[in-house]
Each structure stands twice: as structure tokens, then as C-alpha cells.
Amino acid sequence: MNKLILVSGLLLSSLFLFQFQLQAQDTLRNKERGNYLFTVKKDIEANEVQNQNRTGTCWSFSALSFIESELIRLNKGKHKLSEMYVVRKAYEDKAENYVRMHGTANFGQGGAFHDIPHVIKKYGIMPQEAYKGLNYGLENHNHSEMEAVLKNMLDAVIKNKQGQLTTSWKAAFNAVLDAYLGPVPETFSYQGKEYTPTSFATSLGLNMDDYVVITSFTHHPFYEHFVIEVPDNWIWARAFNVPLDEMMQIQKDAIMNGYSIGWAADVSEKGFSFRDGLAIVPEDESKLKSSGKDNKHFNNAGAKKEGTQFDTPGPEKTITQGMRQEAFDNYLTTDDHGMHFTGIVTDQNGSEYFIVKNSWGTDYNDCDGYFYASMPYVALKTINFMVHKDALPKDLRKKL
């Protein structure tokens, strides 16, 4: 009898320990010793977090992370695609656009989600192992010098001192890209096969016309496309406009149905703290402040922030369509950063957050390079997002 009691007690203890460990695995925190206790509702597979380092190429990193998750979802295998190949080809087209617009168009490191379908459809894609884009003596990406050289070259072309454009300026521009990023190989070997960039894109079986970009603003009619007015939309691509509530529901439903999302948003906010693993909109933002600067990640988005709501959940603002529009109209919401939604969690109060994969490496917070964006933050600060059209409700697909 005593042995039976002992065995039963051990079994119960083991069961309790297993349940405790399971709960501990399912509970996430925003940071070490943080009091945001997150329970995972949905988690979508993604490749490892990358580091854009000192470049403005988040749009390529985030969009390709999204495409990589799409390949996994579509049972196309796990592939690490080359961000710098996309950046390289986008630079080529940006240069032509900049010259044709006499220097009045945007030319720089930034871009938008539309750039990825544009490049893949026109030029194909490469795996990262075939084109790393590090040809300038550094171990990590840094495009400061390259951007300055490229822009000064184009400005000299536009000045047109000889009275007409030469036939060699594009070759000279591409030679600079070759010097910094490396020449693009005509063919490459990958997983035992020979490819060109276009044949590799074909082998992945992606239809880039299946991807749509959604936004929500009142200065254009709902349920119509419009060219979203942000500087990095150099390609003048269009987004589909829906009401705010619908925009939020589309994103939540997509994630819960297994579709990840490419997310473009403003991260230059008091309530954005990558170090604390959070993006929130507290009711009282006066209690939040930045400590120091971190221009490495633009607009001090990676700076250390202080405030009790980065430690423990608190009330957040209720976001309206009018608040969202006013912030955009007054440059309070700007097109800062591209990221990747890979899931949804709830905190201990039942509030929902998107799981956000960033491209700033894994050393800057305790979430392995991820963070959690509250629904109010996403409602207020989203510029646009990219998703597979099958994630949309059927009635909305018809309107598209």
C-alpha cells in the first residue's frame, strides 16, 4: 500500500512537473524579468532573424522573410533568399527612374514591399548563398559609402554638362554596384542544380500576382486602389484601401489561418521599444521617455526607453480612423520600417499582440530579435501590409 501511494505520488509529481514545464514553455515574456506574460495563440514558421545592420534595406529583409515563410506554407521547402540581390536590382531601376525624373524622384536605400514582386517578376531571385552582397571588405552590411557614391554619380549624370546623356552612364553605375555588392552571376549552383535567377524563381513556384498590399486612410475612397504617398514608394505602386476595423480584422484572421504578413509601420514612437520587446500606445505617454540615442536603426527606434508600462501591461488608447488619419497627415506616422508578422499572443489581461520578426539581429533584446506589437499600436501606426490574396475574405477578393 505504501509503495502504491509512493508510486502514485511520484506519478502525480511528474505530471505536475510536466504541466508546469509545458506552461512555462507556452508563456513568453517581453524581456528578462518583464511582467508581460504572453500566451501563444498562433505561431507561424519563419527563417532565422537576419541583421540589416547599417542599411536602410528593411523592406527587402522583411519582405523576403515573408516570402520565405510563404514558401514554407506552400510546401516549397525552406530557402534563404538573397536580400542584396533584390536591393541590387531595385537600385538599377531606381537609378533610371531618378535620371528620367531629373533628380526629383526619391533615390536612396529605402524601398517598399511592392519592390519585391517587381524585382522577382522582372529579374528573378537568388538564394543568399549565391549572392551575399558583401564585396567591400566588411563582415556586415553598411551601405553609407555606396549610397553616397551612387547618388553623386547620378547627380552628375543629371547635370548633363555635355548636352546629352552618354550611352555609358548605366554601365558605370552598374560597375559601382559590382564593386560594392559583387557582380551578379549569370548562373549558379544550388542544392545540386544549375539555375539562372529567373529559372530559380520559376522553380520556387511563386506567383507574385497573388500578393496584395492593404492600407487604411480616409483621404482616398475605401475599396479602391491608390498610390500611397510615402517617399520610399519610388515605384508608385498602389495599395488597396479598407476601413480601419476591416484592416485589423484582415490581419488577425490571416495570422490565425496560417498566413504571415509583411508589415510596414512607424517605429519612431515613444511606445516603441525594441529593447523592451514592445510596441504599445499607452493612455498616458508622458510617463515614457527615451534614454540616449540609437541612430543605427533610424529615428532612434532602438534607443533605450523608460517607463513603467514597458514593465507591466497597462491601459492603451482606443484608436479611431480619425486619429490614424491625423497622425499620417501631420507626419506623425511615417514610413520608417518593414517587419514581418509571424503570430499572435495574448497577455495576462487578455489583450492581443502580433508577434513581430525584426531584422536588427538577435543581440538587442531578450526576444531573440522579435518583439510584440499591441493591436492599438498596429491600428495607429501601420502604413500598409502585404499578404497572400487567399487570406482575404471572399467578398473583399471580389472587390480587388
C-alpha positions, 0 to 999 in steps of 0.5 A, spaced: 500 500 500 505 504 501 509 503 495 502 504 491 501 511 494 509 512 493 508 510 486 502 514 485 505 520 488 511 520 484 506 519 478 502 525 480 509 529 481 511 528 474 505 530 471 505 536 475 512 537 473 510 536 466 504 541 466 508 546 469 514 545 464 509 545 458 506 552 461 512 555 462 514 553 455 507 556 452 508 563 456 513 568 453 515 574 456 517 581 453 524 581 456 528 578 462 524 579 468 518 583 464 511 582 467 508 581 460 506 574 460 504 572 453 500 566 451 501 563 444 495 563 440 498 562 433 505 561 431 507 561 424 514 558 421 519 563 419 527 563 417 532 565 422 532 573 424 537 576 419 541 583 421 540 589 416 545 592 420 547 599 417 542 599 411 536 602 410 534 595 406 528 593 411 523 592 406 527 587 402 529 583 409 522 583 411 519 582 405 523 576 403 522 573 410 515 573 408 516 570 402 520 565 405 515 563 410 510 563 404 514 558 401 514 554 407 506 554 407 506 552 400 510 546 401 516 549 397 521 547 402 525 552 406 530 557 402 534 563 404 533 568 399 538 573 397 536 580 400 542 584 396 540 581 390 533 584 390 536 591 393 541 590 387 536 590 382 531 595 385 537 600 385 538 599 377 531 601 376 531 606 381 537 609 378 533 610 371 527 612 374 531 618 378 535 620 371 528 620 367 525 624 373 531 629 373 533 628 380 526 629 383 524 622 384 526 619 391 533 615 390 536 612 396 536 605 400 529 605 402 524 601 398 517 598 399 514 591 399 511 592 392 519 592 390 519 585 391 514 582 386 517 587 381 524 585 382 522 577 382 517 578 376 522 582 372 529 579 374 528 573 378 531 571 385 537 568 388 538 564 394 543 568 399 548 563 398 549 565 391 549 572 392 551 575 399 552 582 397 558 583 401 564 585 396 567 591 400 571 588 405 566 588 411 563 582 415 556 586 415 552 590 411 553 598 411 551 601 405 553 609 407 559 609 402 555 606 396 549 610 397 553 616 397 557 614 391 551 612 387 547 618 388 553 623 386 554 619 380 547 620 378 547 627 380 552 628 375 549 624 370 543 629 371 547 635 370 548 633 363 554 638 362 555 635 355 548 636 352 546 629 352 546 623 356 552 618 354 550 611 352 555 609 358 552 612 364 548 605 366 554 601 365 558 605 370 553 605 375 552 598 374 560 597 375 559 601 382 554 596 384 559 590 382 564 593 386 560 594 392 555 588 392 559 583 387 557 582 380 551 578 379 552 571 376 549 569 370 548 562 373 549 558 379 549 552 383 544 550 388 542 544 392 545 540 386 542 544 380 544 549 375 539 555 375 539 562 372 535 567 377 529 567 373 529 559 372 530 559 380 524 563 381 520 559 376 522 553 380 520 556 387 513 556 384 511 563 386 506 567 383 507 574 385 500 576 382 497 573 388 500 578 393 496 584 395 498 590 399 492 593 404 492 600 407 487 604 411 486 612 410 480 616 409 483 621 404 482 616 398 475 612 397 475 605 401 475 599 396 479 602 391 486 602 389 491 608 390 498 610 390 500 611 397 504 617 398 510 615 402 517 617 399 520 610 399 514 608 394 519 610 388 515 605 384 508 608 385 505 602 386 498 602 389 495 599 395 488 597 396 484 601 401 479 598 407 476 601 413 480 601 419 476 595 423 476 591 416 484 592 416 485 589 423 480 584 422 484 582 415 490 581 419 488 577 425 484 572 421 490 571 416 495 570 422 490 565 425 489 561 418 496 560 417 498 566 413 504 571 415 504 578 413 509 583 411 508 589 415 510 596 414 509 601 420 512 607 424 517 605 429 519 612 431 514 612 437 515 613 444 511 606 445 516 603 441 521 599 444 525 594 441 529 593 447 523 592 451 520 587 446 514 592 445 510 596 441 504 599 445 500 606 445 499 607 452 493 612 455 498 616 458 505 617 454 508 622 458 510 617 463 515 614 457 521 617 455 527 615 451 534 614 454 540 616 449 540 615 442 540 609 437 541 612 430 543 605 427 536 603 426 533 610 424 529 615 428 532 612 434 527 606 434 532 602 438 534 607 443 533 605 450 526 607 453 523 608 460 517 607 463 513 603 467 508 600 462 514 597 458 514 593 465 507 591 466 501 591 461 497 597 462 491 601 459 492 603 451 488 608 447 482 606 443 484 608 436 479 611 431 480 612 423 480 619 425 486 619 429 490 614 424 488 619 419 491 625 423 497 622 425 499 620 417 497 627 415 501 631 420 507 626 419 506 623 425 506 616 422 511 615 417 514 610 413 520 608 417 520 600 417 518 593 414 517 587 419 514 581 418 508 578 422 509 571 424 503 570 430 499 572 435 499 572 443 495 574 448 497 577 455 495 576 462 489 581 461 487 578 455 489 583 450 492 581 443 499 582 440 502 580 433 508 577 434 513 581 430 520 578 426 525 584 426 531 584 422 536 588 427 539 581 429 538 577 435 543 581 440 538 587 442 533 584 446 531 578 450 526 576 444 531 573 440 530 579 435 522 579 435 518 583 439 510 584 440 506 589 437 499 591 441 493 591 436 492 599 438 499 600 436 498 596 429 491 600 428 495 607 429 501 606 426 501 601 420 502 604 413 500 598 409 501 590 409 502 585 404 499 578 404 497 572 400 490 574 396 487 567 399 487 570 406 482 575 404 475 574 405 471 572 399 467 578 398 473 583 399 477 578 393 471 580 389 472 587 390 480 587 388 
